[in-house]
Amino acid sequence: MLIQGSQAASEVLERDRQRLLPVYARFPVVMERGEGVFLFDIDGNRYLDMMAGLGVNAVGHAHPRMVAAMVDQASKMVHLSPQYHNSNPGLLAERLCELSGMAGAFFSTGGSEAVEGALKLARTHGRQIGGREKHGIVALKGSYHGRTFGSMSVTGQEKYSADFGPGIPGIEFVERDNIEQLRAAVNAKTCAILMEPVLGEGGVHVCSPAFLAEARRLADQHRALLIFDEIQSGLGRTGRWFAFQASGVRPDVLILGKPLGGGLPLSALLVTDELFHSFGLAKHGSTLGGSPFACRLGLEFLAIMEKEKLLDRVKATGAHLSARLAHLVEEFEVCVEARGDGLLQGLELTIPARPIAEAALEQGVMLNVVQGNVVRFLCPLITEPEHIDKALDVLHDLLEARSERRQPVSQLLAASV
């Protein structure tokens, strides 16, 4: 990786090297500002953003309406003790419940904190209806729910927990879309089934409607909660407000985050009527969760989504992205599979993807890598087909330099006519 830039950039990189704990494999680029789907580094170089701050910057960078809302709310109130009322949290909770069909919300900061809340809710609800023995949680292999202790414990990837275990007890993992394993795992002692309808960090895998429906049936049969983690897939990323809507399977608990706060830390735990009072007074809380500032930005984010008809744009741009990725799979042997939904898609390779992301960055395109060999697209929801073409043209050339073609270009062009 060659990019380092000017003396000013080198100074930032060196200071970060000395003072920030080395827990991220950062690219040697110092970003200074953003505008729409582009970021600009400290030396003025422009980059096409295909990862949206890991799904956070859904309406792009420095959206005028978001900036105006920030300035207005900051001049009034940024933080308030949760012991007092402000109109913004209730308005945001009301809107999220209208969109999802849920009954109530609890706001926290990051997604991991919301997962922790969901785990506590599942355990206390299980105890209320079935006693102390009803505490088991079934989760998916390959899943990702966060890096706090509880969320790490229900993440189905050992690399995140191997150095910190043992995690919380009572967790059983099953393979995605393996209905027989799911049936064998869920029983009378199960208090919750936890899953991502689309496994994002796990390599971009979409759970089948049949699998989600069976999870719903088993949860009902054994009086367990069905919890959907839509921190990454929710709030418009698949072209629907929530990924679960494609299957028609509704959860008891819905976890949201990432774009909800418009770039500020904000996550939500949405629950059904039955669970509205399950926590009880003073049994759960978050000092910084659901601040007037973050919730104001959440309201503005939802308003922009509707005003600019971004769900329709995600569907159209996502279809274009799917087609371009499918052509790469047809053309290059190094490409295994393209999969995903909307603007959450992945391209699995037979080779490490990090060198490709590094080379793309040097050509002004920011790509994200998960599982070592999957290029994940988490584009801003304002992305247009021409932006996809720019990124995929660069990716095509990089793959061409690293792979044999499956068939001649002339045959591919003829097949696409």
C-alpha positions in Angstrom: 0.0 0.0 0.0 1.7 3.2 -1.2 -0.6 6.1 -0.3 0.7 8.3 2.5 0.6 11.7 1.0 2.0 15.0 2.2 4.0 15.8 5.3 0.8 16.7 7.0 -0.6 13.3 6.3 2.5 11.6 7.5 2.4 13.5 10.7 -1.2 12.3 11.4 -0.3 8.7 10.6 2.7 8.8 12.9 0.7 10.3 15.7 -2.0 7.7 15.3 0.6 5.0 15.3 2.0 6.2 18.6 -1.2 7.0 20.4 -4.2 4.9 19.1 -4.4 1.3 20.1 -3.6 -0.8 17.0 -6.9 -2.8 16.8 -7.8 -1.7 13.2 -6.1 -2.6 9.9 -6.3 1.0 8.8 -5.5 2.2 5.2 -2.7 4.8 5.2 -5.0 7.6 4.0 -6.0 10.7 6.1 -9.6 11.7 5.2 -10.6 15.3 5.8 -14.1 15.9 4.5 -16.9 14.3 2.6 -19.5 15.4 0.1 -22.3 13.1 -1.2 -20.8 9.7 -2.2 -17.2 11.1 -2.2 -14.5 11.5 0.5 -11.5 13.8 0.2 -8.2 13.2 1.9 -6.0 15.8 3.5 -4.2 16.4 0.2 -7.4 17.0 -1.7 -7.6 13.6 -3.5 -11.1 12.4 -4.1 -12.4 8.9 -3.4 -15.6 7.2 -4.4 -17.1 5.7 -1.2 -18.5 2.2 -1.6 -18.7 1.4 2.1 -20.5 4.4 3.7 -18.5 4.3 6.9 -19.5 0.6 7.3 -23.1 1.4 6.5 -23.5 4.5 8.7 -23.4 7.3 6.2 -26.6 6.1 4.4 -27.5 9.5 2.9 -23.9 10.3 2.0 -21.5 12.8 3.5 -22.5 16.3 4.6 -26.1 16.1 3.3 -27.4 19.7 3.5 -30.5 18.7 5.5 -28.5 16.7 8.0 -26.0 19.5 8.4 -28.9 22.0 9.0 -30.5 19.7 11.5 -27.2 19.3 13.4 -26.7 23.1 13.6 -30.3 23.7 14.7 -30.4 21.0 17.4 -26.9 21.8 18.7 -28.0 25.3 19.4 -30.9 24.1 21.5 -29.8 20.9 23.3 -27.3 18.1 22.7 -27.7 15.8 25.8 -30.3 15.4 28.4 -30.5 13.0 31.3 -32.9 10.1 30.5 -34.7 11.1 33.7 -36.3 14.0 31.8 -38.4 14.2 28.6 -37.7 15.8 25.2 -39.9 15.5 22.2 -37.3 14.0 19.8 -36.9 10.4 21.3 -40.6 9.9 21.4 -41.2 11.2 17.9 -38.4 8.9 16.5 -39.8 5.9 18.4 -43.2 6.6 17.1 -42.0 6.8 13.5 -39.9 3.6 13.8 -42.9 1.7 15.2 -45.1 2.9 12.4 -42.6 1.6 9.8 -41.9 -1.7 11.5 -45.2 -2.6 13.1 -43.6 -2.8 16.5 -45.0 -1.2 19.7 -42.1 0.4 21.6 -38.5 1.4 21.5 -35.5 1.7 23.7 -32.6 3.8 22.4 -28.9 3.2 23.1 -25.6 4.1 21.4 -23.9 1.5 19.2 -25.3 -1.7 17.8 -23.5 -3.8 20.3 -25.2 -2.0 23.1 -28.6 -2.7 21.5 -27.7 -6.4 21.2 -26.8 -6.4 24.9 -30.3 -5.0 25.6 -31.9 -7.6 23.5 -30.1 -10.4 25.4 -31.1 -9.0 28.8 -34.7 -8.7 27.6 -34.7 -12.3 26.3 -33.3 -13.6 29.6 -35.7 -11.6 31.8 -38.7 -12.5 29.7 -37.7 -16.2 29.7 -37.5 -16.1 33.5 -40.8 -14.4 33.8 -42.7 -17.1 31.8 -40.6 -20.2 32.4 -38.3 -19.8 35.4 -34.5 -19.7 35.7 -34.1 -22.7 33.4 -35.5 -20.9 30.4 -32.3 -19.0 29.4 -30.9 -20.7 26.3 -30.2 -18.7 23.2 -29.9 -20.1 19.7 -27.8 -18.0 17.2 -26.2 -18.6 13.8 -22.8 -19.8 12.8 -21.0 -17.1 10.8 -23.1 -14.3 12.4 -21.9 -11.1 13.8 -23.6 -9.1 16.6 -20.8 -7.0 18.1 -17.7 -7.0 20.2 -19.0 -6.3 23.7 -19.0 -9.4 26.0 -22.6 -10.4 25.4 -22.8 -9.6 21.8 -19.4 -11.3 21.2 -20.8 -14.4 23.0 -23.7 -14.7 20.5 -21.4 -14.0 17.4 -20.9 -17.2 15.5 -17.3 -16.6 14.6 -14.6 -17.9 16.9 -12.0 -15.4 15.8 -13.9 -12.7 17.8 -14.1 -14.6 21.0 -11.1 -17.0 21.1 -8.9 -14.6 23.1 -11.7 -13.4 25.5 -13.7 -16.5 26.4 -15.5 -18.2 27.9 -18.5 -16.1 26.9 -21.9 -16.1 28.5 -23.3 -19.6 29.0 -26.3 -21.1 27.3 -25.6 -20.2 23.7 -26.0 -22.8 20.9 -25.0 -22.1 17.2 -26.6 -23.6 14.1 -25.9 -23.3 10.4 -27.8 -20.7 8.4 -30.7 -22.2 6.5 -30.3 -25.6 8.2 -33.8 -26.2 9.4 -33.1 -29.6 10.9 -30.3 -28.1 13.1 -32.6 -25.3 14.1 -35.3 -27.7 15.2 -32.9 -29.8 17.2 -31.5 -26.7 19.0 -34.7 -25.0 20.0 -36.5 -26.4 23.0 -38.5 -25.5 26.1 -35.4 -24.0 27.8 -34.8 -21.6 24.8 -35.6 -18.0 25.6 -34.6 -16.5 22.3 -33.6 -17.2 18.6 -31.3 -14.5 17.4 -30.4 -14.0 13.8 -29.5 -11.5 11.0 -31.9 -11.8 8.1 -28.8 -10.9 6.0 -25.5 -11.9 7.5 -23.3 -8.9 6.6 -19.9 -9.2 8.2 -20.3 -13.0 7.8 -19.8 -12.7 4.1 -23.2 -11.3 2.9 -25.6 -14.3 3.1 -29.3 -13.9 2.8 -31.4 -16.2 5.1 -34.1 -18.0 3.1 -37.8 -17.2 3.8 -38.4 -20.8 4.8 -35.7 -20.7 7.4 -37.0 -17.5 8.9 -40.5 -18.9 8.9 -39.4 -22.0 10.7 -37.6 -19.9 13.3 -40.9 -18.0 13.8 -42.8 -21.3 14.2 -40.3 -22.7 16.7 -40.2 -19.5 18.7 -44.0 -19.6 19.0 -44.1 -23.3 19.9 -41.5 -22.9 22.7 -42.5 -19.4 23.8 -39.1 -18.0 22.9 -38.4 -14.6 21.4 -37.5 -14.2 17.8 -34.9 -11.5 17.6 -33.8 -10.0 14.2 -30.6 -8.1 14.2 -31.0 -5.6 11.4 -28.2 -3.2 12.4 -26.7 -3.6 9.0 -29.6 -4.7 6.8 -32.3 -2.4 8.2 -33.5 1.1 7.5 -33.6 0.9 3.7 -30.4 -0.9 2.8 -32.2 -3.7 0.9 -34.7 -1.5 -0.8 -37.3 -2.1 2.0 -37.4 -0.4 5.3 -36.4 -3.7 6.9 -35.0 -6.9 5.4 -37.4 -9.1 7.2 -40.3 -7.6 5.2 -39.2 -9.6 2.1 -40.1 -12.8 3.9 -43.3 -11.7 5.7 -41.8 -13.1 9.0 -42.1 -10.6 11.9 -39.9 -10.7 14.9 -40.7 -10.1 18.6 -37.6 -7.9 18.9 -35.9 -5.8 16.1 -32.5 -4.3 16.6 -31.5 -1.3 14.5 -28.4 0.9 14.4 -25.7 2.2 11.9 -27.5 4.9 9.8 -30.1 5.6 12.4 -28.3 8.5 14.0 -27.0 10.1 10.8 -23.4 9.5 11.8 -23.9 9.9 15.6 -24.0 6.9 17.9 -27.7 5.7 18.0 -29.3 2.3 18.0 -32.7 1.1 18.8 -34.4 -1.9 20.4 -37.9 -2.3 19.1 -40.4 -4.6 20.8 -44.0 -5.9 20.5 -46.8 -5.0 22.8 -46.2 -8.2 24.9 -42.7 -7.1 25.7 -43.4 -3.4 26.4 -43.2 -3.7 30.2 -40.8 -6.7 30.4 -37.7 -4.8 31.5 -39.3 -3.1 34.5 -38.3 0.2 36.1 -34.6 0.8 36.4 -33.6 -2.6 35.1 -32.0 -1.3 31.9 -30.6 2.1 30.8 -28.2 4.1 28.7 -26.9 7.4 29.8 -26.0 8.6 26.3 -28.6 6.6 24.4 -31.4 8.4 22.7 -30.1 11.9 23.2 -32.1 14.9 21.8 -29.3 15.5 19.3 -29.0 12.0 17.9 -32.7 11.4 17.8 -33.2 14.7 15.9 -30.8 13.4 13.3 -32.6 10.1 13.2 -35.9 11.9 12.4 -34.1 13.9 9.7 -32.6 10.7 8.2 -36.0 9.1 7.9 -37.5 12.3 6.4 -34.7 12.4 3.8 -35.3 8.7 3.0 -38.9 9.4 2.2 -38.5 12.8 0.6 -35.9 11.6 -1.9 -37.6 8.2 -2.4 -34.4 6.4 -1.5 -36.1 3.0 -1.2 -36.8 3.1 -4.9 -33.3 4.3 -5.7 -31.8 1.5 -3.7 -33.9 -1.1 -5.6 -32.8 0.4 -9.0 -29.1 0.9 -8.1 -29.0 -2.5 -6.3 -30.3 -4.2 -9.4 -27.6 -2.5 -11.5 -25.0 -3.6 -9.0 -26.3 -7.2 -9.0 -26.0 -7.3 -12.8 -22.5 -5.9 -12.9 -21.3 -8.4 -10.2 -23.0 -11.3 -12.0 -21.0 -10.4 -15.1 -17.8 -10.5 -13.1 -18.6 -14.0 -11.9 -19.4 -15.1 -15.5 -16.1 -13.6 -16.8 -13.4 -14.4 -14.2 -12.5 -17.7 -12.6 -11.3 -15.9 -9.5 -14.9 -14.9 -8.8 -16.9 -17.5 -6.9 -20.3 -16.0 -6.3 -22.2 -12.7 -6.1 -25.0 -12.4 -3.5 -26.9 -10.0 -1.4 -29.9 -7.6 -1.7 -30.2 -3.9 -2.5 -27.1 -2.1 -1.6 -25.8 -4.8 0.7 -24.0 -7.2 -1.7 -20.9 -9.2 -1.8 -18.5 -10.7 -4.3 -16.7 -13.9 -3.1 -13.3 -14.5 -4.5 -10.9 -17.4 -4.5 -8.0 -15.1 -3.5 -7.5 -12.6 -0.7 -9.5 -9.4 -1.3 -7.4 -7.0 0.8 -4.8 -6.4 -2.0 -7.6 -5.6 -4.4 -9.1 -3.1 -2.0 -5.7 -1.5 -1.5 -5.2 -1.2 -5.3 -8.7 0.2 -5.8 -8.0 2.8 -3.1 -5.0 4.0 -5.1 -7.4 4.5 -8.0 -9.8 6.5 -6.0 -12.4 3.8 -5.0 -13.0 2.7 -1.4 -14.0 -1.0 -1.2 -14.7 -3.0 1.9 -13.5 -6.6 2.7 -15.1 -9.2 5.0 -14.1 -12.8 5.7 -10.8 -12.2 3.9 -12.0 -13.0 0.4 -15.4 -11.2 0.0 -15.7 -7.7 -1.4 -18.7 -6.2 0.4 -20.6 -3.3 -1.0 -22.3 -1.1 1.6 -22.8 1.9 -0.6 -24.5 5.1 0.5 -28.2 4.8 -0.3 -27.9 7.9 -2.6 -25.5 6.0 -4.9 -26.5 6.1 -8.6 -25.8 3.5 -11.3 -23.0 5.7 -12.7 -21.1 5.5 -9.4 -21.5 1.7 -9.5 -20.1 1.7 -13.0 -17.0 3.7 -11.9 -16.3 1.3 -9.0 -17.0 -1.9 -11.0 -14.8 -0.7 -13.9 -11.9 -0.4 -11.5 -12.7 -3.7 -9.9 -13.0 -5.4 -13.3 -9.5 -4.2 -14.3 -8.0 -5.3 -11.0 -9.6 -8.8 -11.3 -8.5 -9.0 -14.9 -4.9 -8.6 -13.8 -5.3 -11.5 -11.3 -7.5 -14.0 -13.0 -8.1 -16.2 -16.1 -11.3 -15.5 -18.0 -14.0 -18.2 -18.0 -14.9 -17.2 -21.6 -14.0 -14.7 -24.2 -15.3 -11.1 -23.8 -17.0 -11.4 -27.2 -19.2 -14.2 -25.9 -20.1 -12.3 -22.7 -21.1 -9.3 -24.7 -23.2 -11.4 -27.0 -24.9 -13.1 -24.1 -25.8 -9.7 -22.5 -27.5 -8.3 -25.7 
